[in-house]
C-alpha cells in the first residue's frame, strides 16, 4: 500500500517538474517578445522625436460636429 502511494507521489512530482519547465520556457519566450517590443517602441519614439512633422496635428483636433 505504501509503495503504491510512493509511486503516485513520484509520478505527481515528475509531472509537476515537467509543467514547471514548460511554464519557465513560456515565460522566457514572453520575456524575449517583450524585450523586442520595447526596443521597437523605443525606436519609434526616437524616430517620432527626430521628425516632429510625422504627426499630423489636425488628427488631434475635434471634428466640427462635437
C-alpha positions, 0 to 999 in steps of 0.5 A, spaced: 500 500 500 505 504 501 509 503 495 503 504 491 502 511 494 510 512 493 509 511 486 503 516 485 507 521 489 513 520 484 509 520 478 505 527 481 512 530 482 515 528 475 509 531 472 509 537 476 517 538 474 515 537 467 509 543 467 514 547 471 519 547 465 514 548 460 511 554 464 519 557 465 520 556 457 513 560 456 515 565 460 522 566 457 519 566 450 514 572 453 520 575 456 524 575 449 517 578 445 517 583 450 524 585 450 523 586 442 517 590 443 520 595 447 526 596 443 521 597 437 517 602 441 523 605 443 525 606 436 519 609 434 519 614 439 526 616 437 524 616 430 517 620 432 522 625 436 527 626 430 521 628 425 516 632 429 512 633 422 510 625 422 504 627 426 499 630 423 496 635 428 489 636 425 488 628 427 488 631 434 483 636 433 475 635 434 471 634 428 466 640 427 460 636 429 462 635 437 
